[in-house]
Amino acid sequence: MAKFKARARALDLLGRQQIAGIPTAINELFKNAHDAYADNVEIDYFRKQKLMVLRDNGLGMTKDDFESRWLTLGTESKFANKKIPLPPVDPGKPKRPIMGEKGIGRLAIASIGSQVLIISKAKRKEKEHKIVAALINWNIFELPGLNLDDVVVPIQEFDDLPTRKEIELLKKELLDSLEVLAKKDDITKADAKRIISNVKSFDVSPKDLNQTLIGNFAFSNDQGGTQFYIAPVDETLNHYIDGDKNNSDATKIEKMLVGFTNTMTPDHPKPLIDLEFRDYRNNDGTYIDILDKEQFFTPEDFDLADHHFQGTFDEFGQFSGSIKIYREKMFEHKIIWNGNNFKPTECGKFTINLAYVQGRLKQSIIDSENYSRITAKADKFGGVYIYRDNIRMLPYGDSDYDFIDIERNRTKSASYYFFSYRRMFGVVNISRADNYKLTEKAGREGFIENKAYRQLQDILKNFFIQLAADFFREGSNSPKTEFWAQKRTERETYYKALERRDQQAKVRKEKFQKNLNAFFENLNSNRFKSELDTLLEAQEMKFGSIASIDDPELASQALIDCELAARKEIEDYKQKIKVPQPKGFTISKDTRKDYEAYVDELKKLESGIFLKAIDDVDTYVDDYTERLNIEISKRKRLEQAVDFISIEAKRAASGKEKETKEAVSEITSKVKELTNELMIELDDQIRDVKDRFKTLGVESSEDFDLVTERRSMEADINRGRERVTSVLERIIKQLQGIYWDKDSNHDVITSDEIADAMAEELDELKERIHADIELSQLGLAVGVIHHEFNSTTKSIRHSIKDLKAWADVNENLESVYNNIKINFEHLDGYLNLFTPLNRRLNRKREDISALEIKTFLIDLFKPRFERHNIQFKHTKGFAKKKINGFRSTFYPVFVNVVDNAIHWLNQTASDEKIIRLHGDDSGIYISNDGPEVTPQDKKRIFELGFTRKSNGRGMGLHISREVLNAENYNIYLDTSRKGSTVTFKIEQNKQVDNE
């Protein structure tokens, strides 16, 4: 009797050579973890060591499970027999549909790396099981002439995770088996040598690794699971992860592994398993999260999309569901498919939930920021994903796999077929129960192309073609298309109007910013005073020329004329340097602060050098009146001064009155022109319709359909009417939006001021959101760093103490010990900074001596003080000060101000750099002699996000003020103390009595 025999190569053919690639192999291992009722499966990939560790916390395997199921090809996942029972289930969790069905998916590991250490612990209610470990080298299965039963798989049981020494026992058993095969000439000596070298290079300690890796998979507290240690990993994995760095497309790993479960649609089922993939590219402990959930679509992204399609395909392939256009108009819709002559399909019923984004921003209702973010995701991950029981089926969803001809049709005619893979994202939901005839290929590169799959393909192709025809095809006769076409036109018109407005505003904004910058440049260079002095010198010469006039009356009038001329030149110069208030465009929060600083500085100039200039003119008049011995009527001087001011006021107002009337006239002219054009177009359209009467054979033709022709003519005229009325309604709305009112001070407030204020508030809120996100991330990072460093530094401190005992008896170690101790104390000084920062660990209110604060600052900054030759001094007044409060509040404030001072002192060329701490009854001062703070920056330095540092974040001073305010203290920029250029003051806020 003859029997089949299996060569060892059969396993290689079914595994490594069958699977589509490493990403597909990893996907298979994720599915196996799902089938094992794991809640978590995590990968840690160490590039330098070429080691991949995959761990799950599922049910795990007993030794018997491993031998009878894992090492047995083609094990049944759905059928039991007397020899092999069904796979175990977790009674504490809902039953999971089995994803692996062919019993060969585990062989995919061979495509990841040439050997694997499998460690598993069974989690069963009946009893506690030992840890099972087995070592497999896949290279053996590539050798010709070997039968499967010739290959030895070392397997042992342990009470705890095996150590490196215990793994050596497994390696020895495998190496011994290879030597036996070589002696029997079953394998060549060259092959044996190559594989033996490969086995010896396997250097892994599961026990040590699990103590350092993120996540708890140590098989403690009745925990089960399976772990794979694969090494050396095939180098193509790096290419799959990195992709082509010259384009922004998703990498192969991202395309295949992101979206393993459906998390994109609103109300999606809760994922049964959570995935992590950490890529350690160096040996410094840092990693990149390959499966970052934020890079994939979220329910929020889904809701933001322009269009939504959701419904069910019944057992006959007919679609019934809702179509929502521009998140506004909802249609209950049916799409008929006659591909199976209305008979029940092989593929079965399924559902679809899809979102679509318009291809251009100007046609979309999504705001520009979210549009850019969502379309960036869609460029990488857009497509139709198929999920079976909420687990993704590969390769569907990969835009490179156009299984329903979306992109193929689009290349024929984008306007006809409409849809694009890179603008859609959504799911087709199937189940093993309803769609059991949809069977995966052995290599997991899609479904077997049987009748069921071809029907699924055809139904979806028909769905998108018909959907385009019913809702999105230009020139379509479908009434449902009109809403999309009308809304799209509205968006395009609105976008063009915004573009024009933004372009106009951009020019005005640039001019405004240029004038504002010029003002501060001239202010800082003292140019205003210099030019005003030059102007007064010229006026004084004109006053001097009056001395040559002999007639007292004429001299008196000439003096008054000179006074008025001088006043006029001073006023003209003041108007010249003014920066007009921003109108017709929004400015950023920072620019608004600059403008407010400008207003303050202008007031100082008006009450300073300009007022002095007017006083100088009055002095000239008085001097020359006395010198020339002439009399000037004070009434006449006053009258002419008032006349001068009145003329100037009327001249300015008349100019604006003229501009206003011209603007009204221009708008009136444009409205009239537009209404005439629209009425002419409507009249022409009506004439064209009436002109069709001459070609109609109403009486002679028996086939003439009066109702149809009347409807056609009515539709043409109504379209013209709707266009005219729609445009005019928008014009009316815009004109009605022009209004003004008076506030309580009788100041006129116009609609454009309100609109500008709202726009600036919106920009400010956006900036605040971004800043708050950065702050929250910073807070989380500080928390993590403090937690991680705290235990590490304690351990190092103890180890240094232990090392001292050795150093005391070994002279050679003494210098090493001292060097380590000094350097660690230097590092520890920085780490101690986290102690006062961590509010939860230090919430004791106490009297804090000012000298304690200085000592802390010296400990922290001493190396930098010495490196940059900075003197750190304090006064007697400071030494006497005490602050009552939390150290966690005040220490970081002083740290931030001193850190900033060090930075700016470093930017100066001064030989003497000093930071000085002062104190008096009102508060504490921190001064330095670095660069002065410019006038426009004085109010802004405490604003969140404002910084003049090249790589600064603009958070320090803002946070300092916020935390001090919470403790009833304040910090602000004070008048510079003697010998300093910059002084900050910290003082307690004064209590206000409520009577």
C-alpha positions, 0 to 999 in steps of 0.5 A: 500500500502506497502513502503520501510523504511530505518533504520539509520543503513543503512547509517552506512552500506553504509558508514563506513562498506562499505569503504575499510579504512581511506586512501580510505575515504580520497581519496573520500573526495579529489575526492569530492573536485575535483568535486566541482572545488577546486584548493586546498584541505588541511588536518591538522591532530592534533594527540594530539587533535585527530582532523582532519581538511580538507578544500577546496576552491571549489564551496561549498554548499548552505543550500538547496544544503546541505539538498537536495544533501549532506544529500540525499543518492545516489544523481545523479551526471550526471542526473537532474530532476525537484526536484534536478538539476545537481551539479554546475560547475565553468564557469571560469574553464574547465569542469571537469569529475565527479569522485563521481558517487554513491552519498555515498562517503561522508559517508566515513567520518564515518570511519575517526572519530565518528563525523564531523562538516561540514562548507560550503560557496557557491560560485555562480555568482548570489548572495552572500551566507551565511556560512552553518554549520552542526554537525553529530555524526555517532555513532547514525547511529550504533544504532538498531531500529532507522529510518533515519528520527528519526535522527536530523542533526543540521544546521544553517547559519552564516555570518562569520566562526562560533566561539566556542560559536556558535558551542555550539548551534549546539551541544545543538540541537543535545544533545536535540534530543538525550535526546528526543530519550532516553525519548521515549525509542528509544535508551537505556540510556547507548547509550544516555549517551555514545553519549552525552559524545562524543558530549560534548567532541567536542571542536572546534572553526573554526574561531580561527583555520583558523587564525592559520592554514596554507593556506587561507580558511577563505571564504573571498573575494567571496571565497567558499569551504567546511571544515570538522572538524572530531573528535575524529579521529579513532586511526588507522589513526596513524598506517596508517600514521606511518606504520611499522618502521622496514621496508622501505615500503610505509605506507598505507596512502602513497600508497593510497594518493601519486600520486592522479594526474599523475605528473610522466610522461613527458608532463603530464596534469596539475593537476587540484587540489593541495593536502596537508596533514600536520601531527602535531605530537606534540603541538609545531606547527611543522608538517610532510608533508605526501604528499611530492611531492619529494618522488613520481616519477617525469618526470626527474626520468621517463626520466632517466629510462633504458627502456620506453614503450608508446603507445595506445591499440585500441578498439580491444585491439591491442597495437601499440606504441614505445619501447625504450631500454636503452634510445637508440634503438627505435622500433615501435612495435605492440602486438596482443591480440586475447582474444576477437577474434578481436572484439571491446572490452567492456573496450574501448581504452586506452593508456600506458606510462611506465618506467622500471629500470633494477634490478641491477645497473651493468645492468643499464645505470643510474648513481649510485646516481640516481639509488639508489634514483629511485629504493628507490622510486620504492621499495615504489611506483613502479607499474602500476597506472590507471588514469581516466581523470588524477585522480588515481583509487584505489588501482591500483599502490599499489604493494600489489595489483597485478592485472595483475600478474606481481609478481606472474609470476616473482616467476615462472621464473624471466628470462622468465617473466622479469618484476617486480612491484618494478622496473616499474612505469607508467600510464594507462590512461582511461577516463569516455568517452571512458571507461564508462563500467569500473565502480568502486565498491561502497567501492572504492577497484577497478573496478567491475569485469565485462567483461570490467574489465576482458578484461582490465586485460587480455590485460595488462597481454598479453602485459607484457608477449609478451613484455618480449618475444619480447625484454627481454627474455634470449635465445629468438629467437626474433631479438629485444632481441639481442640489450638488451642482448648485451647492458646488457652484455656491462654494466656488463662488464663495471661495473666489470671493474670499480669494479676491478679498484675501488678495486685497487684504494682503496688500493692505496688511503688508502695507500696514505691517511695513508702516508699523515696523518703520514706526518702531525702527524710527522710534528706537533710532530716535529719528522722530525727535531728530526730525522734529528738532530740524523742523523747529530749527527751520521755523526759528529761522523764519521767526528770526526773519521777522526782525527785518520788518519795521512796521509793528502791525505787519511784524505782528501779523507775520509773527502770528502767520509764522506761529500758524505755519509752525503749528501746521508743520508740526501737525502735518509731521505728526499725521505723517508718522501715524499708522492708520488703524487696520481696516478691511483686513484682520491682523494676528494677535501679535500684530494687534499687540504691536498696534496697541504698543504703537498707540501707547508710544504715539501718546507718549510722543504726543505728550512728550516731544510734540507737546514740547515742540508746540511749547517751543513755538509759543516760546518763540512767539513770546521771545520775539514779541518781547525782543521786537517790542510789539504787541499781539492781540491774544484774542486774534492769536486764539481766533486764528489758532481755532480757525486753523484747527477748524480748517484742518478738521473740516479738510480731513472730514471733507476728504472722508466725506468725498471718499464716502460719497464716491464709495456709495456712488460706486456701489450704486453704479455696480448694483444698477449695472449688475441688475440690468445685466441680470434682467437682460439675461432673463429677458433674452432667455424668455425670448429664446424660449418663445422663439421656439414656437416657430419650430413647433408643429403643434397642430400638424404633428400627432406625436406632439406632447404638450405637457412635456414641451410646456414643462421644458419651457417652464424649467428653462424660464424658472432656471433663469428666474432662480439665478437672477433672484438668487444673485440679487438676494445675496446682494440685498443681504450684503447691503443690509449687512451694512449698518452702524450704531452708537455705544454708551460713549456715543462712539459709532461702531460699524459692522466692519469693526465687529466683523474684524473683531470677530475674525481676530477673536477666531484667529486668537482662539485657534492660536490658543487651541494650538498652544493649549495642545502643546502645553498639555503635551508638555505636561504629559512629557514632564510627568513621564520623564519625572516618573521614569527618572525618579526610579532610575536616579535612585538606583544609580545613587545606591549603586554609586554608594556601593561603588564607594566601598570598592573604591575605598579599598582599591586605589585604581577605582578611586579616580573612576568613582570620583569622576562618576560621582561628580558627573552624576551629581551634576546631572542629578542637580538638573533632575532635582528640578523636577521635584519642585515642578511636580505639584502632586509630590510637593504641596506643602505651603511654607515660608521660603527664604530668598537665599534658599531660592538663590542656592537652588539657582546656583546649584542648577545654573552654576556650570552655565554661569561659569561657562559664560562668565556671568556674575550672579549677585544679590542685595541685602534687601533680597537676602532678608525676603521671604515668600510664603507659598509652594516651592513648586510654584515659585522655583520654576518662575525664578528658573525661567527668568534666570534661564532667559537672562543667561540666554540674552546676556550671551547675545551681548558682547559686554565683558561684564555680565551680571544677573542681580537679585534685589528686594524691598518691602514691595517685592523681589526684582530680577535684573540683568544688563542684557539687551533692552526689551523693545517698546512693542515687546513690553506688553507681549512678552507674557503672551502665550507663544511670543518669543524672540529666541530662534528656537523658543516656544514662548511658554515660560513667562506666560506659564510663570505669570499664570501660576503666580496669579493663581497664588495671588502673586504677579510678575511684570516688567518693571522700570530698569533698576540702576546699572541694569537694562531689564528688570522683572518684579515679583510682588503679591497682589494687593487685597481689595476690601469688599465693603 
